[in-house]
Amino acid sequence: MNAINELSFETAYAELESIISKLESGELPLEESVTLFERGRQLSDHCQTLLDKAELRVNQLSGDGKIEAIN
């Protein structure tokens, strides 16, 4: 497994979807389910952080499409 903070949003989201599918199957041993749940939670947090950063950049765009510096 890759370090979460190095993953792109798309890669992290795809891995999160895969984990959700595995957990929903109900066929995993308890320990593996807990480990996957923990990884999924970290991926979810990472995706949210990336989305928040993207939203901030969009909100910083000026009328002419340039990013304005926040002081």
PyMOL Python script that loads the backbone (N, CA, C, O; Angstrom):
from pymol import cmd

cmd.read_pdbstr("""\
ATOM      1  N   MET A   1       0.840  -1.189   0.000  1.00  0.00           N
ATOM      2  CA  MET A   1       0.000   0.000   0.000  1.00  0.00           C
ATOM      3  C   MET A   1       0.879   1.244   0.000  1.00  0.00           C
ATOM      4  O   MET A   1       1.902   1.304   0.681  1.00  0.00           O
ATOM      5  N   ASN A   2       0.460   2.223  -0.771  1.00  0.00           N
ATOM      6  CA  ASN A   2       1.206   3.470  -0.875  1.00  0.00           C
ATOM      7  C   ASN A   2       0.940   4.369   0.323  1.00  0.00           C
ATOM      8  O   ASN A   2      -0.085   4.252   0.994  1.00  0.00           O
ATOM      9  N   ALA A   3       1.894   5.276   0.580  1.00  0.00           N
ATOM     10  CA  ALA A   3       1.688   6.282   1.617  1.00  0.00           C
ATOM     11  C   ALA A   3       0.524   7.165   1.173  1.00  0.00           C
ATOM     12  O   ALA A   3       0.517   7.680   0.056  1.00  0.00           O
ATOM     13  N   ILE A   4      -0.432   7.330   2.034  1.00  0.00           N
ATOM     14  CA  ILE A   4      -1.671   8.019   1.673  1.00  0.00           C
ATOM     15  C   ILE A   4      -1.418   9.454   1.234  1.00  0.00           C
ATOM     16  O   ILE A   4      -2.025   9.918   0.269  1.00  0.00           O
ATOM     17  N   ASN A   5      -0.535  10.163   1.924  1.00  0.00           N
ATOM     18  CA  ASN A   5      -0.335  11.572   1.597  1.00  0.00           C
ATOM     19  C   ASN A   5       0.326  11.779   0.238  1.00  0.00           C
ATOM     20  O   ASN A   5       0.401  12.913  -0.235  1.00  0.00           O
ATOM     21  N   GLU A   6       0.806  10.718  -0.399  1.00  0.00           N
ATOM     22  CA  GLU A   6       1.409  10.812  -1.726  1.00  0.00           C
ATOM     23  C   GLU A   6       0.415  10.486  -2.844  1.00  0.00           C
ATOM     24  O   GLU A   6       0.738  10.645  -4.021  1.00  0.00           O
ATOM     25  N   LEU A   7      -0.773  10.037  -2.491  1.00  0.00           N
ATOM     26  CA  LEU A   7      -1.756   9.626  -3.493  1.00  0.00           C
ATOM     27  C   LEU A   7      -2.511  10.818  -4.060  1.00  0.00           C
ATOM     28  O   LEU A   7      -2.820  11.774  -3.348  1.00  0.00           O
ATOM     29  N   SER A   8      -2.801  10.743  -5.346  1.00  0.00           N
ATOM     30  CA  SER A   8      -3.680  11.743  -5.949  1.00  0.00           C
ATOM     31  C   SER A   8      -5.105  11.485  -5.464  1.00  0.00           C
ATOM     32  O   SER A   8      -5.406  10.414  -4.935  1.00  0.00           O
ATOM     33  N   PHE A   9      -5.971  12.469  -5.647  1.00  0.00           N
ATOM     34  CA  PHE A   9      -7.366  12.300  -5.247  1.00  0.00           C
ATOM     35  C   PHE A   9      -7.977  11.095  -5.954  1.00  0.00           C
ATOM     36  O   PHE A   9      -8.648  10.274  -5.330  1.00  0.00           O
ATOM     37  N   GLU A  10      -7.741  10.998  -7.249  1.00  0.00           N
ATOM     38  CA  GLU A  10      -8.353   9.928  -8.040  1.00  0.00           C
ATOM     39  C   GLU A  10      -7.898   8.541  -7.573  1.00  0.00           C
ATOM     40  O   GLU A  10      -8.705   7.616  -7.476  1.00  0.00           O
ATOM     41  N   THR A  11      -6.606   8.405  -7.289  1.00  0.00           N
ATOM     42  CA  THR A  11      -6.072   7.125  -6.833  1.00  0.00           C
ATOM     43  C   THR A  11      -6.615   6.772  -5.446  1.00  0.00           C
ATOM     44  O   THR A  11      -7.024   5.637  -5.202  1.00  0.00           O
ATOM     45  N   ALA A  12      -6.615   7.751  -4.545  1.00  0.00           N
ATOM     46  CA  ALA A  12      -7.119   7.526  -3.189  1.00  0.00           C
ATOM     47  C   ALA A  12      -8.601   7.168  -3.224  1.00  0.00           C
ATOM     48  O   ALA A  12      -9.039   6.270  -2.504  1.00  0.00           O
ATOM     49  N   TYR A  13      -9.370   7.860  -4.051  1.00  0.00           N
ATOM     50  CA  TYR A  13     -10.804   7.606  -4.138  1.00  0.00           C
ATOM     51  C   TYR A  13     -11.084   6.205  -4.704  1.00  0.00           C
ATOM     52  O   TYR A  13     -11.975   5.501  -4.228  1.00  0.00           O
ATOM     53  N   ALA A  14     -10.321   5.816  -5.713  1.00  0.00           N
ATOM     54  CA  ALA A  14     -10.493   4.473  -6.294  1.00  0.00           C
ATOM     55  C   ALA A  14     -10.179   3.391  -5.259  1.00  0.00           C
ATOM     56  O   ALA A  14     -10.888   2.389  -5.169  1.00  0.00           O
ATOM     57  N   GLU A  15      -9.115   3.598  -4.479  1.00  0.00           N
ATOM     58  CA  GLU A  15      -8.779   2.623  -3.443  1.00  0.00           C
ATOM     59  C   GLU A  15      -9.866   2.582  -2.373  1.00  0.00           C
ATOM     60  O   GLU A  15     -10.220   1.511  -1.879  1.00  0.00           O
ATOM     61  N   LEU A  16     -10.392   3.749  -2.019  1.00  0.00           N
ATOM     62  CA  LEU A  16     -11.472   3.819  -1.034  1.00  0.00           C
ATOM     63  C   LEU A  16     -12.701   3.059  -1.524  1.00  0.00           C
ATOM     64  O   LEU A  16     -13.322   2.324  -0.756  1.00  0.00           O
ATOM     65  N   GLU A  17     -13.056   3.231  -2.793  1.00  0.00           N
ATOM     66  CA  GLU A  17     -14.192   2.496  -3.356  1.00  0.00           C
ATOM     67  C   GLU A  17     -13.958   0.990  -3.294  1.00  0.00           C
ATOM     68  O   GLU A  17     -14.878   0.228  -2.995  1.00  0.00           O
ATOM     69  N   SER A  18     -12.740   0.565  -3.575  1.00  0.00           N
ATOM     70  CA  SER A  18     -12.402  -0.854  -3.522  1.00  0.00           C
ATOM     71  C   SER A  18     -12.538  -1.394  -2.095  1.00  0.00           C
ATOM     72  O   SER A  18     -13.059  -2.490  -1.887  1.00  0.00           O
ATOM     73  N   ILE A  19     -12.073  -0.628  -1.128  1.00  0.00           N
ATOM     74  CA  ILE A  19     -12.175  -1.039   0.276  1.00  0.00           C
ATOM     75  C   ILE A  19     -13.635  -1.150   0.692  1.00  0.00           C
ATOM     76  O   ILE A  19     -14.019  -2.101   1.373  1.00  0.00           O
ATOM     77  N   ILE A  20     -14.443  -0.187   0.288  1.00  0.00           N
ATOM     78  CA  ILE A  20     -15.868  -0.213   0.635  1.00  0.00           C
ATOM     79  C   ILE A  20     -16.527  -1.477   0.079  1.00  0.00           C
ATOM     80  O   ILE A  20     -17.309  -2.130   0.769  1.00  0.00           O
ATOM     81  N   SER A  21     -16.209  -1.815  -1.168  1.00  0.00           N
ATOM     82  CA  SER A  21     -16.780  -3.025  -1.774  1.00  0.00           C
ATOM     83  C   SER A  21     -16.387  -4.277  -1.004  1.00  0.00           C
ATOM     84  O   SER A  21     -17.212  -5.161  -0.772  1.00  0.00           O
ATOM     85  N   LYS A  22     -15.114  -4.345  -0.611  1.00  0.00           N
ATOM     86  CA  LYS A  22     -14.640  -5.510   0.144  1.00  0.00           C
ATOM     87  C   LYS A  22     -15.343  -5.596   1.498  1.00  0.00           C
ATOM     88  O   LYS A  22     -15.765  -6.673   1.920  1.00  0.00           O
ATOM     89  N   LEU A  23     -15.464  -4.455   2.173  1.00  0.00           N
ATOM     90  CA  LEU A  23     -16.117  -4.463   3.486  1.00  0.00           C
ATOM     91  C   LEU A  23     -17.594  -4.818   3.374  1.00  0.00           C
ATOM     92  O   LEU A  23     -18.131  -5.526   4.225  1.00  0.00           O
ATOM     93  N   GLU A  24     -18.247  -4.331   2.330  1.00  0.00           N
ATOM     94  CA  GLU A  24     -19.676  -4.616   2.149  1.00  0.00           C
ATOM     95  C   GLU A  24     -19.941  -6.079   1.827  1.00  0.00           C
ATOM     96  O   GLU A  24     -21.045  -6.574   2.054  1.00  0.00           O
ATOM     97  N   SER A  25     -18.939  -6.775   1.300  1.00  0.00           N
ATOM     98  CA  SER A  25     -19.132  -8.181   0.960  1.00  0.00           C
ATOM     99  C   SER A  25     -19.368  -9.026   2.215  1.00  0.00           C
ATOM    100  O   SER A  25     -20.036 -10.059   2.161  1.00  0.00           O
ATOM    101  N   GLY A  26     -18.812  -8.576   3.343  1.00  0.00           N
ATOM    102  CA  GLY A  26     -19.001  -9.309   4.590  1.00  0.00           C
ATOM    103  C   GLY A  26     -18.256 -10.625   4.666  1.00  0.00           C
ATOM    104  O   GLY A  26     -18.516 -11.434   5.557  1.00  0.00           O
ATOM    105  N   GLU A  27     -17.336 -10.851   3.747  1.00  0.00           N
ATOM    106  CA  GLU A  27     -16.644 -12.131   3.688  1.00  0.00           C
ATOM    107  C   GLU A  27     -15.227 -12.091   4.259  1.00  0.00           C
ATOM    108  O   GLU A  27     -14.515 -13.093   4.201  1.00  0.00           O
ATOM    109  N   LEU A  28     -14.812 -10.963   4.803  1.00  0.00           N
ATOM    110  CA  LEU A  28     -13.451 -10.828   5.323  1.00  0.00           C
ATOM    111  C   LEU A  28     -13.392 -11.198   6.796  1.00  0.00           C
ATOM    112  O   LEU A  28     -14.362 -11.010   7.531  1.00  0.00           O
ATOM    113  N   PRO A  29     -12.252 -11.724   7.222  1.00  0.00           N
ATOM    114  CA  PRO A  29     -12.066 -11.961   8.663  1.00  0.00           C
ATOM    115  C   PRO A  29     -12.089 -10.619   9.402  1.00  0.00           C
ATOM    116  O   PRO A  29     -11.800  -9.575   8.819  1.00  0.00           O
ATOM    117  N   LEU A  30     -12.430 -10.661  10.664  1.00  0.00           N
ATOM    118  CA  LEU A  30     -12.577  -9.450  11.467  1.00  0.00           C
ATOM    119  C   LEU A  30     -11.325  -8.575  11.436  1.00  0.00           C
ATOM    120  O   LEU A  30     -11.421  -7.370  11.207  1.00  0.00           O
ATOM    121  N   GLU A  31     -10.169  -9.162  11.660  1.00  0.00           N
ATOM    122  CA  GLU A  31      -8.927  -8.370  11.721  1.00  0.00           C
ATOM    123  C   GLU A  31      -8.665  -7.651  10.401  1.00  0.00           C
ATOM    124  O   GLU A  31      -8.273  -6.484  10.399  1.00  0.00           O
ATOM    125  N   GLU A  32      -8.877  -8.335   9.286  1.00  0.00           N
ATOM    126  CA  GLU A  32      -8.681  -7.714   7.974  1.00  0.00           C
ATOM    127  C   GLU A  32      -9.707  -6.604   7.750  1.00  0.00           C
ATOM    128  O   GLU A  32      -9.382  -5.565   7.174  1.00  0.00           O
ATOM    129  N   SER A  33     -10.930  -6.817   8.198  1.00  0.00           N
ATOM    130  CA  SER A  33     -11.968  -5.788   8.077  1.00  0.00           C
ATOM    131  C   SER A  33     -11.591  -4.540   8.852  1.00  0.00           C
ATOM    132  O   SER A  33     -11.772  -3.425   8.362  1.00  0.00           O
ATOM    133  N   VAL A  34     -11.068  -4.717  10.056  1.00  0.00           N
ATOM    134  CA  VAL A  34     -10.674  -3.573  10.880  1.00  0.00           C
ATOM    135  C   VAL A  34      -9.514  -2.827  10.221  1.00  0.00           C
ATOM    136  O   VAL A  34      -9.504  -1.597  10.182  1.00  0.00           O
ATOM    137  N   THR A  35      -8.544  -3.571   9.706  1.00  0.00           N
ATOM    138  CA  THR A  35      -7.397  -2.949   9.032  1.00  0.00           C
ATOM    139  C   THR A  35      -7.854  -2.162   7.809  1.00  0.00           C
ATOM    140  O   THR A  35      -7.413  -1.034   7.591  1.00  0.00           O
ATOM    141  N   LEU A  36      -8.736  -2.759   7.012  1.00  0.00           N
ATOM    142  CA  LEU A  36      -9.249  -2.061   5.828  1.00  0.00           C
ATOM    143  C   LEU A  36     -10.084  -0.844   6.224  1.00  0.00           C
ATOM    144  O   LEU A  36     -10.015   0.196   5.569  1.00  0.00           O
ATOM    145  N   PHE A  37     -10.863  -0.969   7.280  1.00  0.00           N
ATOM    146  CA  PHE A  37     -11.660   0.161   7.742  1.00  0.00           C
ATOM    147  C   PHE A  37     -10.749   1.327   8.128  1.00  0.00           C
ATOM    148  O   PHE A  37     -11.024   2.474   7.776  1.00  0.00           O
ATOM    149  N   GLU A  38      -9.663   1.033   8.853  1.00  0.00           N
ATOM    150  CA  GLU A  38      -8.723   2.079   9.253  1.00  0.00           C
ATOM    151  C   GLU A  38      -8.099   2.747   8.029  1.00  0.00           C
ATOM    152  O   GLU A  38      -8.000   3.972   7.975  1.00  0.00           O
ATOM    153  N   ARG A  39      -7.682   1.954   7.055  1.00  0.00           N
ATOM    154  CA  ARG A  39      -7.100   2.500   5.812  1.00  0.00           C
ATOM    155  C   ARG A  39      -8.151   3.337   5.091  1.00  0.00           C
ATOM    156  O   ARG A  39      -7.844   4.417   4.585  1.00  0.00           O
ATOM    157  N   GLY A  40      -9.376   2.850   5.041  1.00  0.00           N
ATOM    158  CA  GLY A  40     -10.450   3.589   4.386  1.00  0.00           C
ATOM    159  C   GLY A  40     -10.712   4.932   5.046  1.00  0.00           C
ATOM    160  O   GLY A  40     -10.949   5.931   4.367  1.00  0.00           O
ATOM    161  N   ARG A  41     -10.668   4.952   6.347  1.00  0.00           N
ATOM    162  CA  ARG A  41     -10.874   6.205   7.082  1.00  0.00           C
ATOM    163  C   ARG A  41      -9.763   7.205   6.759  1.00  0.00           C
ATOM    164  O   ARG A  41     -10.026   8.394   6.578  1.00  0.00           O
ATOM    165  N   GLN A  42      -8.532   6.722   6.689  1.00  0.00           N
ATOM    166  CA  GLN A  42      -7.403   7.591   6.346  1.00  0.00           C
ATOM    167  C   GLN A  42      -7.531   8.104   4.910  1.00  0.00           C
ATOM    168  O   GLN A  42      -7.257   9.272   4.636  1.00  0.00           O
ATOM    169  N   LEU A  43      -7.943   7.235   4.010  1.00  0.00           N
ATOM    170  CA  LEU A  43      -8.150   7.647   2.619  1.00  0.00           C
ATOM    171  C   LEU A  43      -9.258   8.683   2.521  1.00  0.00           C
ATOM    172  O   LEU A  43      -9.135   9.655   1.776  1.00  0.00           O
ATOM    173  N   SER A  44     -10.330   8.487   3.262  1.00  0.00           N
ATOM    174  CA  SER A  44     -11.438   9.435   3.275  1.00  0.00           C
ATOM    175  C   SER A  44     -10.979  10.806   3.757  1.00  0.00           C
ATOM    176  O   SER A  44     -11.323  11.830   3.167  1.00  0.00           O
ATOM    177  N   ASP A  45     -10.204  10.814   4.831  1.00  0.00           N
ATOM    178  CA  ASP A  45      -9.673  12.077   5.360  1.00  0.00           C
ATOM    179  C   ASP A  45      -8.765  12.758   4.333  1.00  0.00           C
ATOM    180  O   ASP A  45      -8.823  13.975   4.158  1.00  0.00           O
ATOM    181  N   HIS A  46      -7.935  11.973   3.662  1.00  0.00           N
ATOM    182  CA  HIS A  46      -7.021  12.514   2.651  1.00  0.00           C
ATOM    183  C   HIS A  46      -7.810  13.121   1.490  1.00  0.00           C
ATOM    184  O   HIS A  46      -7.502  14.220   1.030  1.00  0.00           O
ATOM    185  N   CYS A  47      -8.816  12.405   1.027  1.00  0.00           N
ATOM    186  CA  CYS A  47      -9.650  12.920  -0.064  1.00  0.00           C
ATOM    187  C   CYS A  47     -10.330  14.224   0.343  1.00  0.00           C
ATOM    188  O   CYS A  47     -10.397  15.163  -0.450  1.00  0.00           O
ATOM    189  N   GLN A  48     -10.831  14.287   1.566  1.00  0.00           N
ATOM    190  CA  GLN A  48     -11.489  15.510   2.039  1.00  0.00           C
ATOM    191  C   GLN A  48     -10.507  16.668   2.088  1.00  0.00           C
ATOM    192  O   GLN A  48     -10.857  17.788   1.718  1.00  0.00           O
ATOM    193  N   THR A  49      -9.285  16.418   2.536  1.00  0.00           N
ATOM    194  CA  THR A  49      -8.262  17.462   2.577  1.00  0.00           C
ATOM    195  C   THR A  49      -7.966  17.984   1.175  1.00  0.00           C
ATOM    196  O   THR A  49      -7.866  19.192   0.963  1.00  0.00           O
ATOM    197  N   LEU A  50      -7.824  17.059   0.211  1.00  0.00           N
ATOM    198  CA  LEU A  50      -7.561  17.473  -1.166  1.00  0.00           C
ATOM    199  C   LEU A  50      -8.729  18.270  -1.740  1.00  0.00           C
ATOM    200  O   LEU A  50      -8.524  19.248  -2.459  1.00  0.00           O
ATOM    201  N   LEU A  51      -9.946  17.853  -1.424  1.00  0.00           N
ATOM    202  CA  LEU A  51     -11.118  18.601  -1.891  1.00  0.00           C
ATOM    203  C   LEU A  51     -11.174  19.992  -1.275  1.00  0.00           C
ATOM    204  O   LEU A  51     -11.508  20.962  -1.957  1.00  0.00           O
ATOM    205  N   ASP A  52     -10.852  20.094   0.004  1.00  0.00           N
ATOM    206  CA  ASP A  52     -10.841  21.393   0.671  1.00  0.00           C
ATOM    207  C   ASP A  52      -9.811  22.327   0.038  1.00  0.00           C
ATOM    208  O   ASP A  52     -10.077  23.514  -0.153  1.00  0.00           O
ATOM    209  N   LYS A  53      -8.630  21.784  -0.286  1.00  0.00           N
ATOM    210  CA  LYS A  53      -7.592  22.593  -0.928  1.00  0.00           C
ATOM    211  C   LYS A  53      -8.036  23.054  -2.312  1.00  0.00           C
ATOM    212  O   LYS A  53      -7.803  24.201  -2.693  1.00  0.00           O
ATOM    213  N   ALA A  54      -8.671  22.163  -3.057  1.00  0.00           N
ATOM    214  CA  ALA A  54      -9.156  22.524  -4.389  1.00  0.00           C
ATOM    215  C   ALA A  54     -10.231  23.595  -4.292  1.00  0.00           C
ATOM    216  O   ALA A  54     -10.245  24.532  -5.090  1.00  0.00           O
ATOM    217  N   GLU A  55     -11.126  23.466  -3.329  1.00  0.00           N
ATOM    218  CA  GLU A  55     -12.179  24.464  -3.141  1.00  0.00           C
ATOM    219  C   GLU A  55     -11.578  25.817  -2.798  1.00  0.00           C
ATOM    220  O   GLU A  55     -12.039  26.844  -3.297  1.00  0.00           O
ATOM    221  N   LEU A  56     -10.558  25.832  -1.957  1.00  0.00           N
ATOM    222  CA  LEU A  56      -9.897  27.076  -1.592  1.00  0.00           C
ATOM    223  C   LEU A  56      -9.279  27.730  -2.819  1.00  0.00           C
ATOM    224  O   LEU A  56      -9.388  28.943  -2.998  1.00  0.00           O
ATOM    225  N   ARG A  57      -8.635  26.941  -3.660  1.00  0.00           N
ATOM    226  CA  ARG A  57      -8.036  27.500  -4.885  1.00  0.00           C
ATOM    227  C   ARG A  57      -9.104  28.081  -5.798  1.00  0.00           C
ATOM    228  O   ARG A  57      -8.907  29.151  -6.374  1.00  0.00           O
ATOM    229  N   VAL A  58     -10.230  27.392  -5.939  1.00  0.00           N
ATOM    230  CA  VAL A  58     -11.313  27.896  -6.790  1.00  0.00           C
ATOM    231  C   VAL A  58     -11.855  29.198  -6.215  1.00  0.00           C
ATOM    232  O   VAL A  58     -12.141  30.137  -6.958  1.00  0.00           O
ATOM    233  N   ASN A  59     -11.996  29.257  -4.896  1.00  0.00           N
ATOM    234  CA  ASN A  59     -12.508  30.463  -4.255  1.00  0.00           C
ATOM    235  C   ASN A  59     -11.536  31.629  -4.368  1.00  0.00           C
ATOM    236  O   ASN A  59     -11.947  32.785  -4.259  1.00  0.00           O
ATOM    237  N   GLN A  60     -10.266  31.351  -4.581  1.00  0.00           N
ATOM    238  CA  GLN A  60      -9.259  32.392  -4.698  1.00  0.00           C
ATOM    239  C   GLN A  60      -9.177  32.971  -6.107  1.00  0.00           C
ATOM    240  O   GLN A  60      -8.544  34.005  -6.318  1.00  0.00           O
ATOM    241  N   LEU A  61      -9.809  32.312  -7.063  1.00  0.00           N
ATOM    242  CA  LEU A  61      -9.744  32.798  -8.443  1.00  0.00           C
ATOM    243  C   LEU A  61     -10.403  34.168  -8.557  1.00  0.00           C
ATOM    244  O   LEU A  61     -11.496  34.402  -8.041  1.00  0.00           O
ATOM    245  N   SER A  62      -9.726  35.035  -9.226  1.00  0.00           N
ATOM    246  CA  SER A  62     -10.287  36.369  -9.453  1.00  0.00           C
ATOM    247  C   SER A  62     -11.128  36.339 -10.725  1.00  0.00           C
ATOM    248  O   SER A  62     -11.203  35.313 -11.401  1.00  0.00           O
ATOM    249  N   GLY A  63     -11.751  37.447 -11.043  1.00  0.00           N
ATOM    250  CA  GLY A  63     -12.600  37.530 -12.210  1.00  0.00           C
ATOM    251  C   GLY A  63     -11.880  37.236 -13.513  1.00  0.00           C
ATOM    252  O   GLY A  63     -12.503  36.759 -14.462  1.00  0.00           O
ATOM    253  N   ASP A  64     -10.580  37.509 -13.585  1.00  0.00           N
ATOM    254  CA  ASP A  64      -9.835  37.266 -14.817  1.00  0.00           C
ATOM    255  C   ASP A  64      -9.179  35.877 -14.856  1.00  0.00           C
ATOM    256  O   ASP A  64      -8.385  35.584 -15.749  1.00  0.00           O
ATOM    257  N   GLY A  65      -9.521  35.025 -13.877  1.00  0.00           N
ATOM    258  CA  GLY A  65      -9.048  33.655 -13.883  1.00  0.00           C
ATOM    259  C   GLY A  65      -7.713  33.437 -13.222  1.00  0.00           C
ATOM    260  O   GLY A  65      -7.218  32.310 -13.198  1.00  0.00           O
ATOM    261  N   LYS A  66      -7.109  34.489 -12.682  1.00  0.00           N
ATOM    262  CA  LYS A  66      -5.836  34.345 -11.993  1.00  0.00           C
ATOM    263  C   LYS A  66      -6.077  34.085 -10.518  1.00  0.00           C
ATOM    264  O   LYS A  66      -7.062  34.553  -9.946  1.00  0.00           O
ATOM    265  N   ILE A  67      -5.195  33.354  -9.923  1.00  0.00           N
ATOM    266  CA  ILE A  67      -5.314  33.062  -8.498  1.00  0.00           C
ATOM    267  C   ILE A  67      -4.801  34.260  -7.719  1.00  0.00           C
ATOM    268  O   ILE A  67      -3.695  34.745  -7.956  1.00  0.00           O
ATOM    269  N   GLU A  68      -5.610  34.727  -6.796  1.00  0.00           N
ATOM    270  CA  GLU A  68      -5.234  35.859  -5.972  1.00  0.00           C
ATOM    271  C   GLU A  68      -4.543  35.364  -4.707  1.00  0.00           C
ATOM    272  O   GLU A  68      -4.961  34.375  -4.104  1.00  0.00           O
ATOM    273  N   ALA A  69      -3.498  36.051  -4.320  1.00  0.00           N
ATOM    274  CA  ALA A  69      -2.781  35.696  -3.090  1.00  0.00           C
ATOM    275  C   ALA A  69      -3.613  36.113  -1.890  1.00  0.00           C
ATOM    276  O   ALA A  69      -4.207  37.191  -1.876  1.00  0.00           O
ATOM    277  N   ILE A  70      -3.649  35.244  -0.875  1.00  0.00           N
ATOM    278  CA  ILE A  70      -4.352  35.573   0.366  1.00  0.00           C
ATOM    279  C   ILE A  70      -3.309  36.112   1.335  1.00  0.00           C
ATOM    280  O   ILE A  70      -2.292  35.462   1.580  1.00  0.00           O
ATOM    281  N   ASN A  71      -3.551  37.272   1.876  1.00  0.00           N
ATOM    282  CA  ASN A  71      -2.606  37.895   2.828  1.00  0.00           C
ATOM    283  C   ASN A  71      -3.029  37.622   4.237  1.00  0.00           C
ATOM    284  O   ASN A  71      -2.365  38.060   5.177  1.00  0.00           O
TER     285      ASN A  71
END
""", "prot")
cmd.dss("prot")
cmd.show_as("cartoon", "prot")
cmd.util.cbc("prot")
cmd.orient("prot")
